[in-house]
Amino acid sequence: MALDNLEEVLRKADFSLSDIVRMTIYTTDVNKLISAYERTVIRLSHAKCSPAMTLLEVNRLPFPS
């Protein structure tokens, strides 16, 4: 999951999810993302993180993996 990757990068820089103030999420399928979104919000909430968010649906991603 992308949030796992983000958390690892933050940890290596001596930060945590609670330090996030803004997130932009790009997806090719909003409906699919919405089904997992609740878990993301819960995880951020547990980290005392409530960043401003932008969600964008795009036709494709430059690096799909």
LUMPA-569418 format. One line per field, with one value per atom (N, C-alpha, C, O, CB): atom name; residue in one letter; x, y, z; residue number from 1. Coordinates in nm, 3 decimals, always signed. Each point is the difference from the previous one (the first is absolute). Glycine has a CB too. Layout:
BEGIN
name: c(CA, ...)
resn: c(a, ...)
xx: c(X, ...)
yy: c(Y, ...)
zz: c(Z, ...)
resi: c(NUM, ...)
***
This chain:
BEGIN
name: c(N, CA, C, O, CB, N, CA, C, O, CB, N, CA, C, O, CB, N, CA, C, O, CB, N, CA, C, O, CB, N, CA, C, O, CB, N, CA, C, O, CB, N, CA, C, O, CB, N, CA, C, O, CB, N, CA, C, O, CB, N, CA, C, O, CB, N, CA, C, O, CB, N, CA, C, O, CB, N, CA, C, O, CB, N, CA, C, O, CB, N, CA, C, O, CB, N, CA, C, O, CB, N, CA, C, O, CB, N, CA, C, O, CB, N, CA, C, O, CB, N, CA, C, O, CB, N, CA, C, O, CB, N, CA, C, O, CB, N, CA, C, O, CB, N, CA, C, O, CB, N, CA, C, O, CB, N, CA, C, O, CB, N, CA, C, O, CB, N, CA, C, O, CB, N, CA, C, O, CB, N, CA, C, O, CB, N, CA, C, O, CB, N, CA, C, O, CB, N, CA, C, O, CB, N, CA, C, O, CB, N, CA, C, O, CB, N, CA, C, O, CB, N, CA, C, O, CB, N, CA, C, O, CB, N, CA, C, O, CB, N, CA, C, O, CB, N, CA, C, O, CB, N, CA, C, O, CB, N, CA, C, O, CB, N, CA, C, O, CB, N, CA, C, O, CB, N, CA, C, O, CB, N, CA, C, O, CB, N, CA, C, O, CB, N, CA, C, O, CB, N, CA, C, O, CB, N, CA, C, O, CB, N, CA, C, O, CB, N, CA, C, O, CB, N, CA, C, O, CB, N, CA, C, O, CB, N, CA, C, O, CB, N, CA, C, O, CB, N, CA, C, O, CB, N, CA, C, O, CB, N, CA, C, O, CB, N, CA, C, O, CB, N, CA, C, O, CB, N, CA, C, O, CB, N, CA, C, O, CB)
resn: c(m, m, m, m, m, a, a, a, a, a, l, l, l, l, l, d, d, d, d, d, n, n, n, n, n, l, l, l, l, l, e, e, e, e, e, e, e, e, e, e, v, v, v, v, v, l, l, l, l, l, r, r, r, r, r, k, k, k, k, k, a, a, a, a, a, d, d, d, d, d, f, f, f, f, f, s, s, s, s, s, l, l, l, l, l, s, s, s, s, s, d, d, d, d, d, i, i, i, i, i, v, v, v, v, v, r, r, r, r, r, m, m, m, m, m, t, t, t, t, t, i, i, i, i, i, y, y, y, y, y, t, t, t, t, t, t, t, t, t, t, d, d, d, d, d, v, v, v, v, v, n, n, n, n, n, k, k, k, k, k, l, l, l, l, l, i, i, i, i, i, s, s, s, s, s, a, a, a, a, a, y, y, y, y, y, e, e, e, e, e, r, r, r, r, r, t, t, t, t, t, v, v, v, v, v, i, i, i, i, i, r, r, r, r, r, l, l, l, l, l, s, s, s, s, s, h, h, h, h, h, a, a, a, a, a, k, k, k, k, k, c, c, c, c, c, s, s, s, s, s, p, p, p, p, p, a, a, a, a, a, m, m, m, m, m, t, t, t, t, t, l, l, l, l, l, l, l, l, l, l, e, e, e, e, e, v, v, v, v, v, n, n, n, n, n, r, r, r, r, r, l, l, l, l, l, p, p, p, p, p, f, f, f, f, f, p, p, p, p, p, s, s, s, s, s)
xx: c(+0.084, -0.084, +0.088, +0.106, -0.289, +0.139, +0.077, +0.023, +0.104, -0.197, -0.003, +0.017, +0.114, +0.069, -0.313, +0.264, +0.115, +0.131, +0.092, -0.228, +0.142, +0.120, +0.024, +0.113, -0.149, -0.069, +0.012, +0.049, +0.087, -0.271, +0.128, +0.039, +0.148, +0.069, -0.305, +0.284, +0.141, +0.092, +0.102, -0.171, +0.033, +0.080, +0.002, +0.105, -0.163, -0.057, -0.006, +0.086, +0.072, -0.303, +0.223, +0.077, +0.151, +0.073, -0.257, +0.229, +0.143, +0.046, +0.118, -0.135, -0.076, +0.032, -0.034, -0.006, -0.036, +0.019, -0.037, -0.131, -0.014, +0.255, -0.337, -0.135, -0.098, +0.040, +0.026, -0.193, -0.103, -0.125, -0.003, +0.095, -0.193, -0.124, -0.060, -0.065, +0.024, +0.063, -0.056, +0.060, -0.054, +0.016, +0.148, +0.064, -0.057, +0.034, +0.171, -0.290, -0.058, -0.104, -0.085, +0.124, -0.030, -0.099, -0.084, -0.106, +0.261, -0.108, -0.074, +0.028, +0.114, -0.104, -0.114, +0.015, -0.075, -0.112, +0.135, +0.039, -0.067, +0.001, +0.106, -0.037, -0.186, -0.014, -0.044, -0.101, +0.043, +0.135, -0.034, -0.044, +0.065, +0.100, -0.275, -0.049, -0.060, -0.046, +0.002, +0.045, -0.065, -0.141, -0.073, +0.298, -0.263, -0.133, -0.047, +0.033, +0.017, -0.126, -0.046, -0.086, +0.012, -0.005, -0.092, -0.087, +0.081, -0.034, -0.139, +0.278, +0.087, +0.070, +0.013, +0.021, +0.011, +0.068, -0.094, +0.039, +0.113, -0.274, -0.097, -0.019, -0.018, -0.098, +0.120, -0.017, +0.113, -0.020, -0.103, +0.241, +0.115, +0.022, +0.082, +0.022, -0.174, +0.023, -0.026, +0.073, -0.134, -0.043, -0.032, +0.117, +0.029, -0.271, +0.307, +0.117, +0.112, +0.069, -0.129, +0.079, +0.102, -0.030, +0.088, -0.046, -0.167, -0.040, +0.016, +0.046, -0.209, +0.126, +0.015, +0.148, +0.037, -0.245, +0.291, +0.144, +0.059, +0.081, -0.066, -0.053, +0.047, -0.052, +0.072, -0.063, -0.132, -0.061, +0.075, +0.023, -0.244, +0.258, +0.076, +0.136, +0.055, -0.172, +0.169, +0.129, -0.019, +0.095, -0.001, -0.218, -0.032, +0.032, +0.056, -0.011, -0.082, +0.028, -0.131, -0.078, +0.303, -0.250, -0.119, +0.039, -0.038, -0.115, +0.229, +0.049, -0.109, -0.101, +0.323, -0.199, -0.084, +0.027, +0.114, -0.111, -0.109, +0.017, -0.064, -0.101, +0.106, +0.057, -0.055, +0.001, +0.100, -0.019, -0.192, -0.012, -0.027, -0.096, +0.011, +0.170, -0.013, -0.008, +0.082, +0.043, -0.226, -0.007, +0.061, -0.036, -0.173, +0.301, +0.068, -0.022, -0.040, +0.213, -0.147, -0.016, +0.103, -0.031, -0.061, +0.215, +0.105, +0.111, +0.011, -0.067, +0.137, +0.114, +0.126, +0.005, -0.123, +0.220, +0.121, +0.076, +0.064, -0.050, -0.021, +0.068, -0.103, -0.005, +0.235, -0.311, -0.112, +0.035, -0.085, -0.021, +0.226, +0.032, +0.047, +0.034, +0.027)
yy: c(-0.118, +0.118, +0.125, +0.001, -0.126, +0.226, +0.124, +0.065, +0.062, -0.030, -0.047, +0.060, -0.066, +0.066, -0.011, -0.184, -0.069, +0.060, +0.026, -0.239, +0.234, +0.060, +0.140, +0.036, -0.173, +0.215, +0.137, -0.001, +0.078, -0.005, -0.162, -0.007, -0.038, +0.052, -0.114, -0.027, -0.041, +0.117, +0.022, -0.258, +0.310, +0.116, +0.104, +0.057, -0.099, +0.067, +0.096, -0.045, +0.081, -0.016, -0.193, -0.053, +0.018, +0.036, -0.203, +0.142, +0.014, +0.145, +0.026, -0.224, +0.291, +0.143, +0.053, +0.121, -0.093, -0.119, +0.036, +0.077, +0.090, -0.086, -0.042, +0.055, -0.116, -0.116, +0.316, -0.166, -0.103, +0.049, +0.113, -0.199, +0.003, +0.039, +0.126, +0.079, -0.319, +0.258, +0.118, +0.131, +0.107, -0.249, +0.136, +0.120, +0.042, +0.106, -0.170, -0.017, +0.032, +0.111, -0.007, -0.231, +0.339, +0.109, +0.005, +0.063, +0.065, -0.192, +0.001, -0.128, -0.046, +0.297, -0.309, -0.120, +0.020, +0.052, -0.198, +0.104, -0.004, -0.145, -0.063, +0.303, -0.291, -0.140, -0.005, +0.060, -0.130, -0.001, -0.021, -0.145, -0.091, +0.270, -0.200, -0.135, -0.011, +0.099, -0.127, -0.092, -0.023, -0.056, -0.020, -0.021, +0.015, -0.055, +0.048, -0.060, -0.144, +0.313, +0.057, -0.100, -0.011, +0.240, -0.302, -0.097, -0.104, -0.036, +0.071, -0.082, -0.098, +0.062, -0.063, -0.054, +0.240, +0.070, +0.024, -0.017, +0.126, -0.071, +0.030, -0.121, +0.016, +0.147, -0.283, -0.120, -0.018, -0.062, -0.042, +0.156, -0.011, +0.129, +0.002, -0.167, +0.270, +0.131, +0.001, +0.064, +0.038, -0.172, -0.002, -0.052, +0.053, -0.087, -0.071, -0.054, +0.104, +0.011, -0.244, +0.309, +0.103, +0.109, +0.043, -0.091, +0.093, +0.105, -0.049, +0.076, +0.015, -0.214, -0.056, -0.003, +0.038, -0.178, +0.095, -0.006, +0.137, +0.017, -0.221, +0.302, +0.137, +0.055, +0.069, -0.033, -0.066, +0.045, -0.056, +0.072, -0.057, -0.142, -0.061, +0.068, +0.002, -0.221, +0.273, +0.070, +0.149, +0.078, -0.240, +0.200, +0.140, +0.091, +0.108, -0.152, -0.004, +0.070, +0.030, -0.091, -0.023, +0.240, +0.036, +0.106, +0.116, -0.169, +0.009, +0.095, +0.047, -0.067, -0.043, +0.226, +0.042, -0.099, -0.039, +0.288, -0.290, -0.101, +0.044, +0.070, -0.248, +0.133, +0.015, -0.137, -0.072, +0.313, -0.279, -0.128, +0.027, +0.069, -0.185, +0.063, +0.020, -0.134, -0.088, +0.305, -0.230, -0.118, +0.037, +0.102, -0.191, +0.006, +0.024, -0.119, -0.107, +0.251, -0.125, -0.108, -0.111, -0.118, +0.282, -0.124, -0.098, +0.065, +0.123, -0.248, +0.043, +0.047, -0.023, -0.097, +0.049, +0.132, -0.017, -0.128, -0.061, +0.309, -0.287, -0.122, -0.083, +0.009, +0.108, -0.196, -0.068, -0.095, -0.026, +0.045, -0.069, -0.091, +0.082, -0.055, -0.131)
zz: c(+0.000, +0.000, +0.000, +0.062, +0.059, -0.190, -0.011, +0.136, +0.022, -0.250, +0.319, +0.132, +0.077, +0.077, -0.074, -0.023, +0.061, -0.052, +0.077, -0.055, -0.153, -0.060, +0.053, +0.033, -0.238, +0.213, +0.051, +0.145, +0.037, -0.191, +0.234, +0.140, +0.015, +0.088, -0.028, -0.145, +0.004, -0.038, +0.065, -0.123, -0.046, -0.040, +0.111, +0.031, -0.274, +0.303, +0.110, +0.117, +0.059, -0.131, +0.106, +0.112, -0.022, +0.092, -0.049, -0.165, -0.032, +0.011, +0.019, -0.171, +0.140, +0.012, +0.140, +0.022, -0.270, +0.341, +0.138, +0.010, +0.083, -0.031, -0.136, +0.005, +0.015, -0.001, -0.142, +0.159, +0.007, -0.072, -0.049, +0.269, -0.226, -0.065, +0.063, -0.068, +0.010, +0.186, +0.068, -0.050, +0.028, +0.172, -0.274, -0.054, -0.135, -0.051, +0.173, -0.180, -0.131, +0.016, +0.088, -0.169, -0.004, +0.003, -0.128, -0.001, +0.150, -0.255, -0.127, -0.076, -0.005, -0.005, -0.050, -0.082, -0.132, -0.001, +0.207, -0.315, -0.130, -0.045, -0.007, -0.053, +0.030, -0.040, -0.146, -0.037, +0.274, -0.319, -0.140, -0.016, +0.051, -0.130, +0.009, -0.023, -0.139, -0.058, +0.304, -0.299, -0.129, +0.020, -0.097, -0.009, +0.230, +0.029, +0.138, +0.102, -0.247, +0.146, +0.126, +0.076, +0.122, -0.223, +0.032, +0.069, +0.076, +0.112, -0.289, +0.116, +0.065, +0.122, +0.104, -0.325, +0.205, +0.109, +0.117, +0.115, -0.281, +0.138, +0.105, +0.091, +0.121, -0.272, +0.096, +0.083, +0.100, +0.105, -0.294, +0.160, +0.091, +0.079, +0.092, -0.250, +0.123, +0.058, +0.151, +0.076, -0.295, +0.263, +0.143, +0.083, +0.106, -0.164, +0.009, +0.072, +0.007, +0.102, -0.179, -0.030, -0.003, +0.102, +0.074, -0.316, +0.246, +0.093, +0.145, +0.085, -0.256, +0.198, +0.134, +0.039, +0.112, -0.144, -0.059, +0.028, +0.025, +0.092, -0.234, +0.063, +0.021, +0.132, +0.072, -0.320, +0.280, +0.125, +0.121, +0.097, -0.212, +0.110, +0.109, +0.018, +0.110, -0.155, -0.063, +0.005, +0.035, -0.005, -0.165, +0.204, +0.031, -0.119, +0.015, +0.229, -0.361, -0.125, -0.073, -0.027, +0.010, -0.013, -0.078, -0.104, +0.011, +0.186, -0.297, -0.101, -0.096, -0.019, +0.036, -0.076, -0.111, -0.113, -0.023, +0.092, -0.140, -0.104, -0.131, -0.002, +0.177, -0.283, -0.134, -0.063, +0.007, -0.029, -0.039, -0.068, -0.147, -0.034, +0.243, -0.295, -0.144, -0.073, +0.022, -0.004, -0.104, -0.085, -0.136, -0.059, +0.179, -0.166, -0.127, -0.092, +0.044, +0.069, -0.243, -0.096, +0.021, -0.011, -0.151, +0.192, +0.026, +0.080, +0.005, -0.218, +0.274, +0.078, -0.081, -0.076, +0.296, -0.206, -0.080, +0.036, -0.085, +0.066, +0.146, +0.047, +0.077, +0.122, -0.109, -0.082, +0.062, +0.116, +0.084, -0.303, +0.224, +0.111, +0.115, +0.105, -0.260)
resi: c(1, 1, 1, 1, 1, 2, 2, 2, 2, 2, 3, 3, 3, 3, 3, 4, 4, 4, 4, 4, 5, 5, 5, 5, 5, 6, 6, 6, 6, 6, 7, 7, 7, 7, 7, 8, 8, 8, 8, 8, 9, 9, 9, 9, 9, 10, 10, 10, 10, 10, 11, 11, 11, 11, 11, 12, 12, 12, 12, 12, 13, 13, 13, 13, 13, 14, 14, 14, 14, 14, 15, 15, 15, 15, 15, 16, 16, 16, 16, 16, 17, 17, 17, 17, 17, 18, 18, 18, 18, 18, 19, 19, 19, 19, 19, 20, 20, 20, 20, 20, 21, 21, 21, 21, 21, 22, 22, 22, 22, 22, 23, 23, 23, 23, 23, 24, 24, 24, 24, 24, 25, 25, 25, 25, 25, 26, 26, 26, 26, 26, 27, 27, 27, 27, 27, 28, 28, 28, 28, 28, 29, 29, 29, 29, 29, 30, 30, 30, 30, 30, 31, 31, 31, 31, 31, 32, 32, 32, 32, 32, 33, 33, 33, 33, 33, 34, 34, 34, 34, 34, 35, 35, 35, 35, 35, 36, 36, 36, 36, 36, 37, 37, 37, 37, 37, 38, 38, 38, 38, 38, 39, 39, 39, 39, 39, 40, 40, 40, 40, 40, 41, 41, 41, 41, 41, 42, 42, 42, 42, 42, 43, 43, 43, 43, 43, 44, 44, 44, 44, 44, 45, 45, 45, 45, 45, 46, 46, 46, 46, 46, 47, 47, 47, 47, 47, 48, 48, 48, 48, 48, 49, 49, 49, 49, 49, 50, 50, 50, 50, 50, 51, 51, 51, 51, 51, 52, 52, 52, 52, 52, 53, 53, 53, 53, 53, 54, 54, 54, 54, 54, 55, 55, 55, 55, 55, 56, 56, 56, 56, 56, 57, 57, 57, 57, 57, 58, 58, 58, 58, 58, 59, 59, 59, 59, 59, 60, 60, 60, 60, 60, 61, 61, 61, 61, 61, 62, 62, 62, 62, 62, 63, 63, 63, 63, 63, 64, 64, 64, 64, 64, 65, 65, 65, 65, 65)
***
